[in-house]
Structures are given as structure tokens and as C-alpha cells.
């Protein structure tokens, strides 16, 4: 039976405050006290990032606060991830994530990576300026079920379409759901290039991913 439910609230609140070292300490303490890994993940880390996501959507906080919270979540995940793997906890699904060719922005991508990992996905982050063939190779190697593409400028948005076409040409389109996002990307653009989903921020990306996978 899990102990100290108030500790989960403390983890969540410390994450909301962007206190990375405190989140790490509380995560380690919860593990020592025998709280289940899933409870720490969902009741502490994910719950905290959900608050951040809601506040960001309502413009109650801004990007710096989100980045501090993401760093705090990463600190907790660094403690949890090896233990989850050791315990044989299966990821919800594997996701290949990258910023498309020609684009070197990574803040949004990194936020999505943190949120997806915290929600139980295995994220294969292929970085920035990723050409279509890099996405294709990663999907094939890892047998991913999701692809996430980010672009922040109008000049690099066409690379999303090229990447979708490359995945189709490789015969992998049937195995993956493709999501796109970025400051300039819209739902109508996602529809026009044949993407399966669009999310305007990292919190919504998690919701959309689960929806696309039917869970």
C-alpha cells in the first residue's frame, strides 16, 4: 500500500515551482519509503506538469516558468527511468521526435519530450535539423508507433510534408501516427500534409498522442 500521499503533493508543488533539486530529493525519498514508481510518476511528476500545462494555456505563466518546471521534471525522471526499466515497466509506446531539417529550434521539442516521457512513452529524440531519412531510420530501427515533428519557421514547415512523404515511401506509414507542432504550425496545415494530429503545446501533445493510439 502506498504511503504518504502528501509526499506526492509535495513533489507536484516543487515541480510547479521549478525546484529541480527538491523534486529529485523528494522522488528519492518516496522510493525509499516504498511508494510505487507509477504513483510517484503519475501522482507527483505528471500531476505537477499538468498544472503547469493548464496555467500556460491560460497565460497565467510564461515560457521561463514552463522551462524551469520541465527541468524539475527531468530531474525526477532521471531517478525514476532506470528503476522503471529495471522493473520491466513497458512504455505506452515508442515515439520518434525531432525538429525538421533546416530548423535548429529545440525548446518546444524538448518540452514535448519531457511531457511524453513523464506520461509513460519511450522517446527517441533525434534532435534538431533532422532530415526525412533520419526520421525514417529511427522509426524502422525502434519500431516506433508515433512520430513527432516540430518546426518554428515558415521556411522549414515544408520539411514536415517531405518527411511525411518519406515515411510513406519507406512503407512505414501504416505503422505510425504522425503528429506536428510548433509556433507557426496549424491544424489546417497538419491536415494538408497528411499528418494524423496537431498540438499547440506540450501538454496537448500528450493528450493527442494518447487519443491517436486509442487510449
LODRENRO-195760 format. One record per atom (N, C-alpha, C): residue number from 0; residue in three letters; chain; x, y, z. Coordinates in pm, whole numbers, plus 50000, padded with zeros to 5 digits. Layout:
BEGIN
PT:NUM:ala:A:X:Y:Z
...
//
This chain:
BEGIN
PT:0:unk:A:50085:49880:50000
PT:0:unk:A:50000:50000:50000
PT:0:unk:A:50088:50125:50000
PT:1:unk:A:50057:50223:49915
PT:1:unk:A:50137:50344:49907
PT:1:unk:A:50125:50426:50035
PT:2:unk:A:50236:50491:50070
PT:2:unk:A:50239:50573:50190
PT:2:unk:A:50247:50720:50154
PT:3:unk:A:50215:50803:50252
PT:3:unk:A:50233:50947:50243
PT:3:unk:A:50184:51009:50113
PT:4:unk:A:50053:51008:50090
PT:4:unk:A:50003:51072:49969
PT:4:unk:A:50040:51220:49962
PT:5:unk:A:50063:51283:50082
PT:5:unk:A:50103:51423:50084
PT:5:unk:A:50239:51443:50019
PT:6:unk:A:50321:51339:50015
PT:6:unk:A:50451:51349:49950
PT:6:unk:A:50433:51369:49799
PT:7:unk:A:50330:51308:49743
PT:7:unk:A:50303:51328:49601
PT:7:unk:A:50267:51474:49574
PT:8:unk:A:50190:51531:49664
PT:8:unk:A:50154:51673:49650
PT:8:unk:A:50278:51760:49661
PT:9:unk:A:50370:51719:49748
PT:9:unk:A:50494:51796:49765
PT:9:unk:A:50580:51789:49639
PT:10:unk:A:50586:51670:49578
PT:10:unk:A:50661:51656:49453
PT:10:unk:A:50600:51743:49345
PT:11:unk:A:50468:51736:49333
PT:11:unk:A:50398:51815:49231
PT:11:unk:A:50420:51964:49252
PT:12:unk:A:50407:52009:49376
PT:12:unk:A:50422:52152:49405
PT:12:unk:A:50566:52199:49382
PT:13:unk:A:50663:52117:49419
PT:13:unk:A:50803:52153:49396
PT:13:unk:A:50832:52162:49247
PT:14:unk:A:50770:52073:49171
PT:14:unk:A:50787:52077:49026
PT:14:unk:A:50725:52205:48969
PT:15:unk:A:50607:52238:49016
PT:15:unk:A:50541:52360:48970
PT:15:unk:A:50627:52482:48999
PT:16:unk:A:50696:52478:49112
PT:16:unk:A:50784:52589:49150
PT:16:unk:A:50919:52585:49078
PT:17:unk:A:50942:52479:49000
PT:17:unk:A:51067:52470:48926
PT:17:unk:A:51188:52433:49010
PT:18:unk:A:51165:52366:49122
PT:18:unk:A:51273:52332:49216
PT:18:unk:A:51329:52193:49183
PT:19:unk:A:51421:52188:49090
PT:19:unk:A:51471:52060:49039
PT:19:unk:A:51537:51975:49148
PT:20:unk:A:51624:52034:49230
PT:20:unk:A:51693:51956:49332
PT:20:unk:A:51594:51903:49436
PT:21:unk:A:51492:51981:49467
PT:21:unk:A:51391:51939:49563
PT:21:unk:A:51308:51824:49507
PT:22:unk:A:51273:51832:49379
PT:22:unk:A:51198:51724:49315
PT:22:unk:A:51279:51595:49318
PT:23:unk:A:51408:51605:49289
PT:23:unk:A:51494:51487:49294
PT:23:unk:A:51497:51428:49435
PT:24:unk:A:51515:51512:49534
PT:24:unk:A:51522:51466:49674
PT:24:unk:A:51392:51397:49716
PT:25:unk:A:51279:51459:49683
PT:25:unk:A:51151:51401:49722
PT:25:unk:A:51122:51271:49648
PT:26:unk:A:51162:51265:49522
PT:26:unk:A:51144:51142:49444
PT:26:unk:A:51224:51029:49506
PT:27:unk:A:51349:51057:49542
PT:27:unk:A:51434:50956:49606
PT:27:unk:A:51376:50915:49741
PT:28:unk:A:51323:51012:49816
PT:28:unk:A:51264:50981:49947
PT:28:unk:A:51141:50893:49933
PT:29:unk:A:51058:50923:49834
PT:29:unk:A:50937:50843:49811
PT:29:unk:A:50973:50700:49775
PT:30:unk:A:51077:50684:49696
PT:30:unk:A:51122:50548:49660
PT:30:unk:A:51168:50473:49785
PT:31:unk:A:51245:50540:49868
PT:31:unk:A:51293:50476:49993
PT:31:unk:A:51177:50434:50082
PT:32:unk:A:51069:50510:50079
PT:32:unk:A:50954:50480:50166
PT:32:unk:A:50860:50377:50104
PT:33:unk:A:50896:50329:49985
PT:33:unk:A:50818:50221:49927
PT:33:unk:A:50698:50263:49844
PT:34:unk:A:50691:50391:49809
PT:34:unk:A:50582:50436:49722
PT:34:unk:A:50605:50378:49583
PT:35:unk:A:50502:50331:49520
PT:35:unk:A:50518:50269:49389
PT:35:unk:A:50570:50369:49286
PT:36:unk:A:50646:50316:49191
PT:36:unk:A:50706:50402:49088
PT:36:unk:A:50598:50472:49007
PT:37:unk:A:50492:50400:48973
PT:37:unk:A:50383:50459:48895
PT:37:unk:A:50313:50570:48973
PT:38:unk:A:50300:50550:49103
PT:38:unk:A:50235:50652:49187
PT:38:unk:A:50320:50779:49191
PT:39:unk:A:50451:50762:49202
PT:39:unk:A:50540:50879:49202
PT:39:unk:A:50532:50950:49068
PT:40:unk:A:50533:50871:48963
PT:40:unk:A:50529:50928:48828
PT:40:unk:A:50399:51004:48804
PT:41:unk:A:50287:50935:48825
PT:41:unk:A:50157:50995:48792
PT:41:unk:A:50106:51091:48898
PT:42:unk:A:50121:51054:49024
PT:42:unk:A:50068:51137:49131
PT:42:unk:A:50156:51256:49166
PT:43:unk:A:50283:51248:49129
PT:43:unk:A:50375:51357:49160
PT:43:unk:A:50418:51434:49037
PT:44:unk:A:50499:51371:48952
PT:44:unk:A:50559:51441:48839
PT:44:unk:A:50457:51482:48732
PT:45:unk:A:50379:51385:48686
PT:45:unk:A:50282:51415:48581
PT:45:unk:A:50175:51513:48632
PT:46:unk:A:50134:51495:48757
PT:46:unk:A:50034:51586:48815
PT:46:unk:A:50087:51729:48818
PT:47:unk:A:50214:51744:48852
PT:47:unk:A:50273:51877:48855
PT:47:unk:A:50280:51940:48718
PT:48:unk:A:50322:51862:48618
PT:48:unk:A:50330:51916:48482
PT:48:unk:A:50192:51945:48424
PT:49:unk:A:50091:51873:48470
PT:49:unk:A:49954:51901:48425
PT:49:unk:A:49911:52040:48472
PT:50:unk:A:49949:52074:48594
PT:50:unk:A:49919:52207:48647
PT:50:unk:A:49988:52314:48563
PT:51:unk:A:50116:52289:48533
PT:51:unk:A:50193:52382:48451
PT:51:unk:A:50129:52399:48314
PT:52:unk:A:50088:52287:48254
PT:52:unk:A:50025:52292:48122
PT:52:unk:A:49898:52376:48124
PT:53:unk:A:49815:52359:48226
PT:53:unk:A:49691:52435:48237
PT:53:unk:A:49719:52583:48257
PT:54:unk:A:49816:52614:48343
PT:54:unk:A:49847:52755:48370
PT:54:unk:A:49905:52822:48246
PT:55:unk:A:49984:52745:48169
PT:55:unk:A:50044:52801:48049
PT:55:unk:A:49936:52830:47945
PT:56:unk:A:49840:52738:47932
PT:56:unk:A:49731:52758:47836
PT:56:unk:A:49647:52881:47871
PT:57:unk:A:49633:52906:48001
PT:57:unk:A:49553:53020:48047
PT:57:unk:A:49636:53149:48054
PT:58:unk:A:49762:53139:48014
PT:58:unk:A:49856:53252:48016
PT:58:unk:A:49875:53308:48157
PT:59:unk:A:49866:53218:48256
PT:59:unk:A:49895:53259:48394
PT:59:unk:A:50045:53253:48421
PT:60:unk:A:50115:53173:48341
PT:60:unk:A:50261:53167:48347
PT:60:unk:A:50313:53172:48204
PT:61:unk:A:50445:53189:48192
PT:61:unk:A:50504:53202:48059
PT:61:unk:A:50618:53103:48041
PT:62:unk:A:50681:53107:47925
PT:62:unk:A:50778:53005:47888
PT:62:unk:A:50889:52982:47991
PT:63:unk:A:50947:53086:48052
PT:63:unk:A:51053:53060:48150
PT:63:unk:A:51008:52968:48264
PT:64:unk:A:50885:52991:48314
PT:64:unk:A:50833:52905:48421
PT:64:unk:A:50813:52761:48372
PT:65:unk:A:50768:52748:48249
PT:65:unk:A:50750:52614:48192
PT:65:unk:A:50884:52542:48181
PT:66:unk:A:50985:52614:48139
PT:66:unk:A:51119:52554:48124
PT:66:unk:A:51176:52512:48259
PT:67:unk:A:51157:52594:48362
PT:67:unk:A:51204:52556:48495
PT:67:unk:A:51131:52431:48544
PT:68:unk:A:51000:52424:48519
PT:68:unk:A:50923:52306:48559
PT:68:unk:A:50969:52183:48483
PT:69:unk:A:50996:52200:48353
PT:69:unk:A:51042:52087:48272
PT:69:unk:A:51177:52036:48323
PT:70:unk:A:51263:52127:48363
PT:70:unk:A:51393:52087:48419
PT:70:unk:A:51373:52009:48549
PT:71:unk:A:51278:52054:48630
PT:71:unk:A:51249:51984:48755
PT:71:unk:A:51193:51844:48728
PT:72:unk:A:51106:51833:48628
PT:72:unk:A:51051:51702:48594
PT:72:unk:A:51162:51610:48544
PT:73:unk:A:51251:51666:48465
PT:73:unk:A:51363:51586:48414
PT:73:unk:A:51447:51531:48529
PT:74:unk:A:51465:51611:48633
PT:74:unk:A:51542:51566:48750
PT:74:unk:A:51475:51446:48816
PT:75:unk:A:51342:51452:48828
PT:75:unk:A:51271:51339:48886
PT:75:unk:A:51274:51217:48795
PT:76:unk:A:51262:51240:48666
PT:76:unk:A:51263:51129:48569
PT:76:unk:A:51399:51059:48566
PT:77:unk:A:51506:51134:48587
PT:77:unk:A:51639:51072:48588
PT:77:unk:A:51651:50970:48701
PT:78:unk:A:51578:50992:48808
PT:78:unk:A:51576:50896:48919
PT:78:unk:A:51486:50778:48885
PT:79:unk:A:51370:50807:48825
PT:79:unk:A:51270:50703:48801
PT:79:unk:A:51299:50612:48682
PT:80:unk:A:51348:50669:48574
PT:80:unk:A:51359:50593:48449
PT:80:unk:A:51437:50462:48462
PT:81:unk:A:51556:50462:48525
PT:81:unk:A:51628:50335:48537
PT:81:unk:A:51550:50231:48618
PT:82:unk:A:51478:50277:48719
PT:82:unk:A:51402:50185:48804
PT:82:unk:A:51280:50129:48730
PT:83:unk:A:51218:50214:48650
PT:83:unk:A:51104:50167:48570
PT:83:unk:A:51149:50061:48470
PT:84:unk:A:51265:50086:48408
PT:84:unk:A:51319:49989:48312
PT:84:unk:A:51355:49858:48383
PT:85:unk:A:51417:49871:48500
PT:85:unk:A:51459:49754:48577
PT:85:unk:A:51339:49671:48621
PT:86:unk:A:51229:49742:48651
PT:86:unk:A:51108:49674:48696
PT:86:unk:A:51029:49614:48579
PT:87:unk:A:51079:49640:48457
PT:87:unk:A:51012:49584:48340
PT:87:unk:A:50883:49654:48304
PT:88:unk:A:50871:49780:48347
PT:88:unk:A:50752:49856:48313
PT:88:unk:A:50758:49893:48165
PT:89:unk:A:50662:49845:48089
PT:89:unk:A:50662:49868:47946
PT:89:unk:A:50616:50010:47914
PT:90:unk:A:50681:50075:47817
PT:90:unk:A:50633:50208:47777
PT:90:unk:A:50498:50199:47710
PT:91:unk:A:50422:50308:47715
PT:91:unk:A:50294:50314:47645
PT:91:unk:A:50316:50288:47497
PT:92:unk:A:50419:50352:47442
PT:92:unk:A:50457:50335:47302
PT:92:unk:A:50589:50405:47281
PT:93:unk:A:50652:50379:47168
PT:93:unk:A:50776:50447:47133
PT:93:unk:A:50744:50561:47037
PT:94:unk:A:50811:50675:47061
PT:94:unk:A:50788:50793:46979
PT:94:unk:A:50921:50848:46928
PT:95:unk:A:50930:50867:46798
PT:95:unk:A:51045:50935:46738
PT:95:unk:A:51011:51083:46732
PT:96:unk:A:51099:51166:46787
PT:96:unk:A:51071:51308:46800
PT:96:unk:A:51189:51390:46747
PT:97:unk:A:51161:51491:46666
PT:97:unk:A:51269:51574:46616
PT:97:unk:A:51220:51705:46558
PT:98:unk:A:51313:51800:46548
PT:98:unk:A:51288:51925:46477
PT:98:unk:A:51332:51903:46332
PT:99:unk:A:51250:51944:46238
PT:99:unk:A:51273:51908:46098
PT:99:unk:A:51395:51977:46037
PT:100:unk:A:51434:51925:45923
PT:100:unk:A:51553:51974:45852
PT:100:unk:A:51545:52125:45828
PT:101:unk:A:51657:52193:45856
PT:101:unk:A:51665:52336:45836
PT:101:unk:A:51628:52418:45958
PT:102:unk:A:51573:52353:46060
PT:102:unk:A:51527:52425:46180
PT:102:unk:A:51611:52381:46300
PT:103:unk:A:51665:52478:46373
PT:103:unk:A:51753:52445:46486
PT:103:unk:A:51689:52479:46621
PT:104:unk:A:51560:52507:46623
PT:104:unk:A:51492:52536:46749
PT:104:unk:A:51458:52406:46823
PT:105:unk:A:51478:52406:46953
PT:105:unk:A:51452:52281:47025
PT:105:unk:A:51376:52296:47157
PT:106:unk:A:51340:52418:47196
PT:106:unk:A:51272:52434:47325
PT:106:unk:A:51139:52359:47327
PT:107:unk:A:51057:52381:47225
PT:107:unk:A:50927:52313:47220
PT:107:unk:A:50942:52163:47213
PT:108:unk:A:51035:52118:47129
PT:108:unk:A:51061:51974:47116
PT:108:unk:A:51102:51914:47250
PT:109:unk:A:51190:51983:47321
PT:109:unk:A:51238:51931:47448
PT:109:unk:A:51127:51925:47552
PT:110:unk:A:51038:52022:47550
PT:110:unk:A:50923:52019:47642
PT:110:unk:A:50833:51900:47612
PT:111:unk:A:50809:51877:47484
PT:111:unk:A:50727:51762:47446
PT:111:unk:A:50793:51633:47491
PT:112:unk:A:50925:51624:47474
PT:112:unk:A:50997:51503:47515
PT:112:unk:A:50980:51477:47664
PT:113:unk:A:50993:51580:47745
PT:113:unk:A:50978:51565:47890
PT:113:unk:A:50837:51520:47926
PT:114:unk:A:50738:51584:47865
PT:114:unk:A:50599:51550:47895
PT:114:unk:A:50565:51408:47850
PT:115:unk:A:50614:51370:47734
PT:115:unk:A:50584:51235:47683
PT:115:unk:A:50650:51129:47771
PT:116:unk:A:50775:51151:47808
PT:116:unk:A:50844:51056:47896
PT:116:unk:A:50770:51044:48029
PT:117:unk:A:50731:51158:48082
PT:117:unk:A:50660:51157:48209
PT:117:unk:A:50526:51088:48203
PT:118:unk:A:50471:51076:48083
PT:118:unk:A:50341:51010:48066
PT:118:unk:A:50355:50865:48021
PT:119:unk:A:50478:50814:48029
PT:119:unk:A:50498:50671:48006
PT:119:unk:A:50543:50632:47867
PT:120:unk:A:50573:50728:47782
PT:120:unk:A:50621:50698:47648
PT:120:unk:A:50774:50686:47646
PT:121:unk:A:50825:50603:47558
PT:121:unk:A:50968:50599:47533
PT:121:unk:A:50996:50692:47416
PT:122:unk:A:51079:50793:47439
PT:122:unk:A:51104:50895:47338
PT:122:unk:A:51242:50877:47276
PT:123:unk:A:51246:50863:47144
PT:123:unk:A:51372:50859:47071
PT:123:unk:A:51389:50997:47009
PT:124:unk:A:51469:51081:47075
PT:124:unk:A:51486:51220:47033
PT:124:unk:A:51599:51226:46931
PT:125:unk:A:51567:51259:46806
PT:125:unk:A:51670:51263:46701
PT:125:unk:A:51724:51403:46679
PT:126:unk:A:51686:51495:46767
PT:126:unk:A:51749:51626:46769
PT:126:unk:A:51692:51727:46671
PT:127:unk:A:51775:51827:46641
PT:127:unk:A:51734:51936:46552
PT:127:unk:A:51786:51915:46411
PT:128:unk:A:51734:51992:46316
PT:128:unk:A:51781:51987:46177
PT:128:unk:A:51782:51844:46124
PT:129:unk:A:51676:51769:46158
PT:129:unk:A:51671:51627:46124
PT:129:unk:A:51610:51605:45985
PT:130:unk:A:51686:51550:45892
PT:130:unk:A:51634:51525:45758
PT:130:unk:A:51533:51409:45758
PT:131:unk:A:51451:51400:45655
PT:131:unk:A:51349:51294:45648
PT:131:unk:A:51407:51154:45670
PT:132:unk:A:51524:51127:45610
PT:132:unk:A:51582:50993:45623
PT:132:unk:A:51619:50957:45767
PT:133:unk:A:51644:51059:45849
PT:133:unk:A:51675:51031:45990
PT:133:unk:A:51550:50987:46064
PT:134:unk:A:51437:51051:46032
PT:134:unk:A:51310:51008:46090
PT:134:unk:A:51278:50865:46047
PT:135:unk:A:51294:50838:45918
PT:135:unk:A:51263:50706:45864
PT:135:unk:A:51349:50600:45931
PT:136:unk:A:51479:50625:45942
PT:136:unk:A:51570:50528:46002
PT:136:unk:A:51535:50500:46148
PT:137:unk:A:51497:50605:46221
PT:137:unk:A:51464:50588:46363
PT:137:unk:A:51334:50510:46380
PT:138:unk:A:51235:50538:46296
PT:138:unk:A:51108:50463:46302
PT:138:unk:A:51133:50316:46276
PT:139:unk:A:51213:50289:46175
PT:139:unk:A:51242:50150:46138
PT:139:unk:A:51322:50079:46247
PT:140:unk:A:51425:50145:46298
PT:140:unk:A:51511:50082:46399
PT:140:unk:A:51437:50052:46529
PT:141:unk:A:51354:50147:46572
PT:141:unk:A:51290:50134:46704
PT:141:unk:A:51147:50081:46697
PT:142:unk:A:51098:50058:46574
PT:142:unk:A:50960:50012:46557
PT:142:unk:A:50863:50105:46631
PT:143:unk:A:50882:50235:46609
PT:143:unk:A:50802:50336:46677
PT:143:unk:A:50659:50336:46626
PT:144:unk:A:50569:50376:46712
PT:144:unk:A:50427:50388:46674
PT:144:unk:A:50385:50534:46657
PT:145:unk:A:50473:50625:46699
PT:145:unk:A:50443:50768:46688
PT:145:unk:A:50563:50842:46631
PT:146:unk:A:50536:50945:46554
PT:146:unk:A:50638:51038:46508
PT:146:unk:A:50591:51178:46545
PT:147:unk:A:50681:51256:46606
PT:147:unk:A:50650:51395:46638
PT:147:unk:A:50749:51487:46568
PT:148:unk:A:50696:51583:46494
PT:148:unk:A:50782:51678:46421
PT:148:unk:A:50753:51820:46467
PT:149:unk:A:50861:51899:46483
PT:149:unk:A:50848:52037:46523
PT:149:unk:A:50911:52129:46419
PT:150:unk:A:50847:52243:46396
PT:150:unk:A:50904:52347:46309
PT:150:unk:A:50860:52482:46364
PT:151:unk:A:50950:52578:46361
PT:151:unk:A:50918:52708:46418
PT:151:unk:A:50914:52821:46316
PT:152:unk:A:50952:52793:46193
PT:152:unk:A:50951:52898:46091
PT:152:unk:A:50878:52852:45966
PT:153:unk:A:50826:52949:45892
PT:153:unk:A:50757:52917:45767
PT:153:unk:A:50849:52854:45665
PT:154:unk:A:50977:52888:45672
PT:154:unk:A:51074:52834:45578
PT:154:unk:A:51097:52684:45596
PT:155:unk:A:51080:52637:45719
PT:155:unk:A:51110:52495:45746
PT:155:unk:A:50985:52407:45751
PT:156:unk:A:50867:52468:45751
PT:156:unk:A:50744:52389:45753
PT:156:unk:A:50733:52289:45638
PT:157:unk:A:50776:52323:45516
PT:157:unk:A:50765:52225:45406
PT:157:unk:A:50841:52096:45434
PT:158:unk:A:50942:52101:45521
PT:158:unk:A:51016:51980:45555
PT:158:unk:A:50928:51878:45627
PT:159:unk:A:50822:51925:45690
PT:159:unk:A:50728:51833:45753
PT:159:unk:A:50659:51748:45646
PT:160:unk:A:50614:51814:45540
PT:160:unk:A:50548:51743:45431
PT:160:unk:A:50644:51644:45366
PT:161:unk:A:50767:51687:45345
PT:161:unk:A:50868:51599:45285
PT:161:unk:A:50892:51477:45373
PT:162:unk:A:50892:51497:45503
PT:162:unk:A:50914:51386:45596
PT:162:unk:A:50798:51288:45595
PT:163:unk:A:50676:51340:45592
PT:163:unk:A:50558:51253:45581
PT:163:unk:A:50569:51168:45453
PT:164:unk:A:50606:51232:45344
PT:164:unk:A:50619:51161:45217
PT:164:unk:A:50729:51055:45222
PT:165:unk:A:50838:51085:45292
PT:165:unk:A:50948:50989:45304
PT:165:unk:A:50906:50867:45385
PT:166:unk:A:50828:50891:45489
PT:166:unk:A:50779:50781:45572
PT:166:unk:A:50684:50692:45489
PT:167:unk:A:50602:50756:45408
PT:167:unk:A:50512:50681:45319
PT:167:unk:A:50591:50600:45217
PT:168:unk:A:50692:50664:45156
PT:168:unk:A:50773:50598:45054
PT:168:unk:A:50849:50478:45110
PT:169:unk:A:50883:50484:45239
PT:169:unk:A:50956:50376:45303
PT:169:unk:A:50864:50260:45343
PT:170:unk:A:50734:50278:45322
PT:170:unk:A:50639:50173:45356
PT:170:unk:A:50608:50164:45504
PT:171:unk:A:50633:50274:45578
PT:171:unk:A:50616:50273:45723
PT:171:unk:A:50491:50349:45770
PT:172:unk:A:50422:50411:45675
PT:172:unk:A:50312:50499:45715
PT:172:unk:A:50203:50426:45792
PT:173:unk:A:50182:50300:45759
PT:173:unk:A:50077:50225:45826
PT:173:unk:A:50105:50192:45971
PT:174:unk:A:50234:50198:46009
PT:174:unk:A:50268:50159:46146
PT:174:unk:A:50275:50278:46241
PT:175:unk:A:50276:50401:46189
PT:175:unk:A:50293:50515:46278
PT:175:unk:A:50181:50618:46263
PT:176:unk:A:50158:50688:46373
PT:176:unk:A:50075:50807:46372
PT:176:unk:A:50171:50926:46375
PT:177:unk:A:50145:51025:46291
PT:177:unk:A:50235:51139:46279
PT:177:unk:A:50169:51263:46339
PT:178:unk:A:50243:51327:46432
PT:178:unk:A:50198:51450:46496
PT:178:unk:A:50292:51563:46460
PT:179:unk:A:50236:51683:46446
PT:179:unk:A:50318:51801:46417
PT:179:unk:A:50282:51913:46514
PT:180:unk:A:50379:52003:46532
PT:180:unk:A:50356:52117:46619
PT:180:unk:A:50464:52222:46600
PT:181:unk:A:50447:52334:46666
PT:181:unk:A:50540:52445:46653
PT:181:unk:A:50463:52575:46647
PT:182:unk:A:50530:52684:46678
PT:182:unk:A:50462:52812:46692
PT:182:unk:A:50382:52853:46569
PT:183:unk:A:50430:52817:46452
PT:183:unk:A:50367:52863:46327
PT:183:unk:A:50275:52758:46265
PT:184:unk:A:50280:52636:46317
PT:184:unk:A:50202:52525:46262
PT:184:unk:A:50057:52535:46307
PT:185:unk:A:49966:52496:46219
PT:185:unk:A:49822:52500:46250
PT:185:unk:A:49758:52365:46220
PT:186:unk:A:49636:52349:46267
PT:186:unk:A:49561:52226:46239
PT:186:unk:A:49538:52211:46089
PT:187:unk:A:49508:52321:46022
PT:187:unk:A:49482:52313:45878
PT:187:unk:A:49608:52271:45802
PT:188:unk:A:49724:52317:45847
PT:188:unk:A:49848:52276:45781
PT:188:unk:A:49873:52127:45806
PT:189:unk:A:49850:52082:45930
PT:189:unk:A:49865:51941:45961
PT:189:unk:A:49778:51856:45870
PT:190:unk:A:49654:51900:45851
PT:190:unk:A:49561:51828:45763
PT:190:unk:A:49613:51826:45619
PT:191:unk:A:49667:51937:45575
PT:191:unk:A:49708:51950:45434
PT:191:unk:A:49826:51860:45398
PT:192:unk:A:49910:51826:45498
PT:192:unk:A:50026:51742:45468
PT:192:unk:A:50003:51595:45503
PT:193:unk:A:49884:51564:45551
PT:193:unk:A:49851:51425:45582
PT:193:unk:A:49896:51378:45719
PT:194:unk:A:49921:51472:45810
PT:194:unk:A:49955:51433:45947
PT:194:unk:A:49829:51384:46018
PT:195:unk:A:49850:51301:46120
PT:195:unk:A:49734:51247:46193
PT:195:unk:A:49688:51340:46305
PT:196:unk:A:49780:51423:46354
PT:196:unk:A:49743:51508:46466
PT:196:unk:A:49827:51633:46476
PT:197:unk:A:49773:51730:46547
PT:197:unk:A:49839:51858:46572
PT:197:unk:A:49819:51896:46718
PT:198:unk:A:49922:51952:46780
PT:198:unk:A:49908:52001:46916
PT:198:unk:A:49979:52136:46927
PT:199:unk:A:49914:52229:46994
PT:199:unk:A:49968:52364:47005
PT:199:unk:A:50066:52379:47121
PT:200:unk:A:50068:52282:47212
PT:200:unk:A:50166:52288:47322
PT:200:unk:A:50195:52147:47372
PT:201:unk:A:50293:52137:47463
PT:201:unk:A:50342:52007:47508
PT:201:unk:A:50236:51927:47583
PT:202:unk:A:50156:51994:47665
PT:202:unk:A:50052:51923:47740
PT:202:unk:A:49949:51863:47646
PT:203:unk:A:49910:51939:47545
PT:203:unk:A:49813:51888:47449
PT:203:unk:A:49872:51778:47362
PT:204:unk:A:50005:51781:47345
PT:204:unk:A:50070:51676:47265
PT:204:unk:A:50051:51539:47330
PT:205:unk:A:50059:51534:47461
PT:205:unk:A:50039:51408:47532
PT:205:unk:A:49896:51359:47512
PT:206:unk:A:49800:51448:47529
PT:206:unk:A:49660:51412:47511
PT:206:unk:A:49634:51361:47368
PT:207:unk:A:49690:51432:47271
PT:207:unk:A:49669:51393:47131
PT:207:unk:A:49733:51259:47102
PT:208:unk:A:49854:51235:47156
PT:208:unk:A:49922:51108:47134
PT:208:unk:A:49839:50993:47186
PT:209:unk:A:49786:51007:47305
PT:209:unk:A:49704:50901:47365
PT:209:unk:A:49576:50879:47282
PT:210:unk:A:49520:50989:47237
PT:210:unk:A:49399:50980:47154
PT:210:unk:A:49427:50904:47024
PT:211:unk:A:49539:50936:46962
PT:211:unk:A:49574:50873:46834
PT:211:unk:A:49598:50723:46851
PT:212:unk:A:49649:50685:46969
PT:212:unk:A:49678:50544:46994
PT:212:unk:A:49557:50472:47054
PT:213:unk:A:49449:50546:47070
PT:213:unk:A:49326:50482:47117
PT:213:unk:A:49322:50456:47265
PT:214:unk:A:49394:50541:47341
PT:214:unk:A:49394:50520:47486
PT:214:unk:A:49406:50650:47559
//
